[in-house]
Amino acid sequence: MSTIELKQHIHQTIESLPDSALLEVEQLLKMLKIKHTATNPPVNQRQFGFMKGNVIHMADDFDAPLDDFTEYM
């Protein structure tokens, strides 16, 4: 059964359900969507090194401790 045929079959099955069952179908679909998105994160995630070369200037003492925090160290 192709994807199109499967979608048509599911649509026909949903159309034949009584109105009282449609709320259950909606809840089931929401649950499946949540489950699917939790196990399959979006493809467009952060990529390591994406901004490489975009930092033009960084101070020489960038990693030096800040004077504001000397009393906590």
DSSP file (Angstrom, degrees, kcal/mol; ACC not computed):
  #  RESIDUE AA STRUCTURE BP1 BP2  ACC     N-H-->O    O-->H-N    N-H-->O    O-->H-N    TCO  KAPPA ALPHA  PHI   PSI    X-CA   Y-CA   Z-CA
    1    1 A M              0   0    0      0, 0.0     2,-0.0     0, 0.0     0, 0.0   0.000 360.0 360.0 360.0 126.6    0.0    0.0    0.0
    2    2 A S     >  -     0   0    0      1,-0.1     4,-2.5     4,-0.0     5,-0.2  -0.243 360.0-105.6 -76.0 168.4    1.5    3.3   -1.0
    3    3 A T  H  > S+     0   0    0      2,-0.2     4,-2.6     1,-0.2     5,-0.2   0.894 121.5  50.9 -62.1 -40.7    1.6    6.4    1.2
    4    4 A I  H  > S+     0   0    0      2,-0.2     4,-2.3     1,-0.2    -1,-0.2   0.925 111.5  47.2 -64.0 -44.6   -1.2    8.0   -0.7
    5    5 A E  H  > S+     0   0    0      2,-0.2     4,-2.5     1,-0.2    -2,-0.2   0.894 111.8  51.1 -63.6 -39.4   -3.4    5.0   -0.5
    6    6 A L  H  X S+     0   0    0     -4,-2.5     4,-2.6     2,-0.2    -2,-0.2   0.923 109.9  48.9 -64.3 -44.1   -2.7    4.7    3.2
    7    7 A K  H  X S+     0   0    0     -4,-2.6     4,-2.5     2,-0.2    -2,-0.2   0.902 112.1  49.2 -62.1 -40.9   -3.6    8.3    3.8
    8    8 A Q  H  X S+     0   0    0     -4,-2.3     4,-2.6     2,-0.2    -2,-0.2   0.906 111.3  49.6 -64.2 -41.7   -6.8    7.9    1.8
    9    9 A H  H  X S+     0   0    0     -4,-2.5     4,-2.4     2,-0.2    -2,-0.2   0.922 112.1  47.3 -63.7 -44.1   -7.7    4.7    3.8
   10   10 A I  H  X S+     0   0    0     -4,-2.6     4,-2.5     2,-0.2    -2,-0.2   0.914 112.0  50.9 -62.9 -42.3   -7.1    6.5    7.1
   11   11 A H  H  X S+     0   0    0     -4,-2.5     4,-2.4     1,-0.2    -2,-0.2   0.922 111.1  47.9 -61.5 -44.7   -9.2    9.5    5.9
   12   12 A Q  H  X S+     0   0    0     -4,-2.6     4,-1.4     2,-0.2    -1,-0.2   0.891 111.6  50.6 -63.5 -39.7  -12.0    7.2    4.9
   13   13 A T  H  X S+     0   0    0     -4,-2.4     4,-0.5     2,-0.2    -2,-0.2   0.918 111.3  47.6 -65.1 -42.9  -11.8    5.4    8.3
   14   14 A I  H >< S+     0   0    0     -4,-2.5     3,-1.2     1,-0.2    -2,-0.2   0.899 108.9  54.9 -64.5 -40.6  -11.9    8.7   10.2
   15   15 A E  H 3< S+     0   0    0     -4,-2.4    -1,-0.2     1,-0.3    -2,-0.2   0.813 106.1  52.8 -62.0 -30.0  -14.9    9.8    8.1
   16   16 A S  H 3< S+     0   0    0     -4,-1.4    -1,-0.3    -3,-0.2    -2,-0.2   0.569  89.7  99.8 -84.7  -7.9  -16.8    6.7    9.0
   17   17 A L  S << S-     0   0    0     -3,-1.2     2,-0.1    -4,-0.5     5,-0.0  -0.434  80.9-106.7 -76.4 150.9  -16.3    7.2   12.8
   18   18 A P    >>  -     0   0    0      0, 0.0     3,-1.4     0, 0.0     4,-0.7  -0.386  32.5-108.1 -71.0 158.1  -19.0    8.7   15.0
   19   19 A D  H >> S+     0   0    0      1,-0.3     3,-0.8     2,-0.2     4,-0.7   0.819 117.3  62.2 -57.3 -33.0  -18.5   12.3   16.2
   20   20 A S  H 34 S+     0   0    0      1,-0.2     4,-0.5     2,-0.2     3,-0.3   0.795 102.7  50.5 -65.3 -27.1  -17.9   11.0   19.7
   21   21 A A  H <> S+     0   0    0     -3,-1.4     4,-2.0     1,-0.2    -1,-0.2   0.650  91.4  77.7 -84.9 -15.6  -14.8    9.1   18.6
   22   22 A L  H <X S+     0   0    0     -3,-0.8     4,-2.5    -4,-0.7    -1,-0.2   0.857  89.7  55.2 -65.2 -34.6  -13.3   12.1   16.7
   23   23 A L  H  X S+     0   0    0     -4,-0.7     4,-2.3    -3,-0.3    -1,-0.2   0.896 107.9  49.6 -63.5 -39.2  -12.1   13.6   20.0
   24   24 A E  H  > S+     0   0    0     -4,-0.5     4,-2.4     2,-0.2    -2,-0.2   0.895 110.0  50.7 -65.6 -39.3  -10.2   10.4   20.8
   25   25 A V  H  X S+     0   0    0     -4,-2.0     4,-2.6     2,-0.2    -2,-0.2   0.914 109.8  50.7 -63.6 -42.3   -8.7   10.4   17.3
   26   26 A E  H  X S+     0   0    0     -4,-2.5     4,-2.2     2,-0.2    -2,-0.2   0.920 111.2  47.7 -61.8 -43.9   -7.6   14.0   17.8
   27   27 A Q  H  X S+     0   0    0     -4,-2.3     4,-2.3     1,-0.2    -1,-0.2   0.897 111.7  50.6 -64.2 -40.3   -6.0   13.2   21.2
   28   28 A L  H  X S+     0   0    0     -4,-2.4     4,-2.5     2,-0.2    -2,-0.2   0.910 110.0  49.6 -63.7 -42.8   -4.2   10.2   19.7
   29   29 A L  H  X S+     0   0    0     -4,-2.6     4,-2.3     2,-0.2    -2,-0.2   0.895 110.4  50.2 -64.4 -39.8   -2.9   12.2   16.8
   30   30 A K  H  X S+     0   0    0     -4,-2.2     4,-2.3     2,-0.2    -1,-0.2   0.919 111.2  49.3 -62.7 -42.9   -1.5   14.9   19.2
   31   31 A M  H  X S+     0   0    0     -4,-2.3     4,-2.5     1,-0.2    -2,-0.2   0.907 111.7  48.5 -63.3 -42.4    0.1   12.2   21.3
   32   32 A L  H  X S+     0   0    0     -4,-2.5     4,-2.6     2,-0.2    -1,-0.2   0.883 110.4  51.5 -65.2 -38.4    1.7   10.6   18.2
   33   33 A K  H  X S+     0   0    0     -4,-2.3     4,-2.5     2,-0.2     5,-0.2   0.919 111.4  47.1 -65.0 -43.1    3.0   14.0   17.0
   34   34 A I  H  X S+     0   0    0     -4,-2.3     4,-1.9     1,-0.2    -2,-0.2   0.925 113.6  48.4 -62.9 -44.8    4.6   14.7   20.4
   35   35 A K  H  X S+     0   0    0     -4,-2.5     4,-1.7     1,-0.2    -2,-0.2   0.906 112.8  48.4 -62.2 -42.2    6.1   11.2   20.5
   36   36 A H  H  X S+     0   0    0     -4,-2.6     4,-1.9     1,-0.2    -2,-0.2   0.911 112.4  46.7 -67.1 -43.1    7.5   11.6   16.9
   37   37 A T  H  < S+     0   0    0     -4,-2.5    -1,-0.2     1,-0.2    -2,-0.2   0.809 111.2  53.2 -71.4 -27.3    9.0   15.1   17.5
   38   38 A A  H  < S+     0   0    0     -4,-1.9    -1,-0.2    -5,-0.2    -2,-0.2   0.872 116.7  37.0 -73.1 -36.4   10.6   13.9   20.8
   39   39 A T  H  < S+     0   0    0     -4,-1.7    -2,-0.2     1,-0.2    -1,-0.2   0.711 122.4  44.7 -88.5 -21.3   12.3   10.9   19.2
   40   40 A N  S  < S-     0   0    0     -4,-1.9    -1,-0.2    -5,-0.2     3,-0.1  -0.785  79.9-159.7-124.6  86.8   13.1   12.7   15.9
   41   41 A P        -     0   0    0      0, 0.0     4,-0.1     0, 0.0    -3,-0.1  -0.208  39.4 -77.9 -62.9 158.5   14.5   16.2   16.5
   42   42 A P        -     0   0    0      0, 0.0     3,-0.1     0, 0.0    -5,-0.0  -0.189  34.8-130.1 -56.9 148.8   14.4   18.7   13.7
   43   43 A V  S    S+     0   0    0      1,-0.2     2,-2.2    -3,-0.1     0, 0.0   0.847  94.7  76.0 -70.4 -35.0   17.0   18.3   11.0
   44   44 A N        +     0   0    0      3,-0.0    -1,-0.2     0, 0.0     2,-0.2  -0.453  67.9 149.0 -81.4  70.5   18.1   21.9   11.1
   45   45 A Q        -     0   0    0     -2,-2.2    -2,-0.0     1,-0.2     0, 0.0  -0.510  57.0 -70.3 -96.5 170.1   20.1   21.8   14.3
   46   46 A R        -     0   0    0     -2,-0.2     2,-0.5     1,-0.1    -1,-0.2  -0.246  48.1-142.6 -59.2 145.9   23.1   23.9   15.2
   47   47 A Q    >   -     0   0    0     -3,-0.1     3,-1.6     0, 0.0     2,-0.1  -0.955  17.5-114.6-118.2 128.9   26.2   23.0   13.3
   48   48 A F  T 3  S+     0   0    0     -2,-0.5     4,-0.0     1,-0.3     0, 0.0  -0.362  99.6  13.6 -61.5 131.6   29.6   23.1   14.9
   49   49 A G  T >  S+     0   0    0     -2,-0.1     3,-1.3     1,-0.0    -1,-0.3   0.597  81.1 135.8  81.7  12.1   31.9   25.7   13.4
   50   50 A F  T <  S+     0   0    0     -3,-1.6    -2,-0.1     1,-0.3    -1,-0.0   0.857  76.3  40.0 -61.4 -36.8   29.1   27.6   11.6
   51   51 A M  T >  S+     0   0    0      2,-0.1     3,-2.2     3,-0.0     4,-0.3   0.264  82.5 142.1 -97.4  11.4   30.3   31.0   12.7
   52   52 A K  T <  S+     0   0    0     -3,-1.3    -4,-0.0     1,-0.3     0, 0.0  -0.285  71.0  18.1 -57.8 131.6   34.1   30.3   12.2
   53   53 A G  T 3  S+     0   0    0      2,-0.1    -1,-0.3     1,-0.0    -2,-0.1   0.365  97.4  99.9  90.1  -4.8   35.9   33.3   10.8
   54   54 A N    <   +     0   0    0     -3,-2.2     2,-0.8     2,-0.0    -2,-0.1   0.648  56.2  89.8 -89.1 -15.1   33.2   35.8   11.8
   55   55 A V        +     0   0    0     -4,-0.3     3,-0.1     1,-0.2    -2,-0.1  -0.740  52.7 178.9 -83.2 113.8   34.9   37.1   14.9
   56   56 A I        +     0   0    0     -2,-0.8     2,-0.4     1,-0.3    -1,-0.2   0.893  63.0  14.0 -84.8 -42.6   37.1   39.9   13.7
   57   57 A H        +     0   0    0      2,-0.0     2,-0.4     0, 0.0    -1,-0.3  -0.999  56.4 179.3-140.5 137.9   38.7   41.1   16.9
   58   58 A M        -     0   0    0     -2,-0.4     4,-0.1    -3,-0.1    -3,-0.0  -0.998  36.9-108.5-135.9 134.3   39.0   39.6   20.4
   59   59 A A    >   -     0   0    0     -2,-0.4     3,-1.4     1,-0.1     4,-0.2  -0.223  22.3-125.0 -60.8 148.1   40.8   41.3   23.3
   60   60 A D  T 3  S+     0   0    0      1,-0.3     3,-0.4     2,-0.1    -1,-0.1   0.828 111.9  47.9 -63.5 -32.0   44.1   39.8   24.4
   61   61 A D  T >  S+     0   0    0      1,-0.2     3,-1.1     2,-0.1    -1,-0.3  -0.026  72.9 125.5 -99.0  31.0   42.8   39.5   28.0
   62   62 A F  T <  S+     0   0    0     -3,-1.4    -1,-0.2     1,-0.3    -2,-0.1   0.877  78.6  40.9 -56.8 -41.6   39.5   37.9   27.0
   63   63 A D  T 3  S+     0   0    0     -3,-0.4    -1,-0.3    -4,-0.2    -2,-0.1   0.468  90.2 114.5 -87.9  -2.4   40.1   34.9   29.3
   64   64 A A  S <  S-     0   0    0     -3,-1.1    -3,-0.0     1,-0.1     2,-0.0  -0.386  78.0 -98.2 -69.8 146.2   41.5   36.9   32.2
   65   65 A P        -     0   0    0      0, 0.0     2,-0.3     0, 0.0    -1,-0.1  -0.329  40.5-112.5 -63.6 146.4   39.5   37.0   35.4
   66   66 A L    >   -     0   0    0      1,-0.1     3,-1.3    -3,-0.1     4,-0.1  -0.586  11.0-134.0 -81.1 141.4   37.3   40.1   35.8
   67   67 A D  G >  S+     0   0    0     -2,-0.3     3,-1.3     1,-0.3     4,-0.3   0.781 102.1  68.5 -63.5 -27.4   38.1   42.5   38.6
   68   68 A D  G 3  S+     0   0    0      1,-0.3    -1,-0.3     2,-0.1     3,-0.2   0.731 102.0  45.9 -65.0 -21.7   34.5   42.6   39.7
   69   69 A F  G X> S+     0   0    0     -3,-1.3     3,-1.2     1,-0.2     4,-0.7   0.259  76.8 106.1-107.4  12.3   34.7   39.0   40.9
   70   70 A T  G X4 S+     0   0    0     -3,-1.3     3,-0.8     1,-0.3    -1,-0.2   0.856  77.4  56.6 -62.5 -35.4   37.9   39.1   42.8
   71   71 A E  G 34 S+     0   0    0     -4,-0.3    -1,-0.3    -3,-0.2    -2,-0.1   0.697 106.6  51.0 -70.2 -17.5   36.1   39.0   46.2
   72   72 A Y  G <4        0   0    0     -3,-1.2    -1,-0.2     1,-0.2    -2,-0.2   0.568 360.0 360.0 -93.4 -10.9   34.4   35.8   45.2
   73   73 A M    <<        0   0    0     -3,-0.8    -1,-0.2    -4,-0.7    -2,-0.2   0.453 360.0 360.0 -93.5 360.0   37.5   33.9   44.1
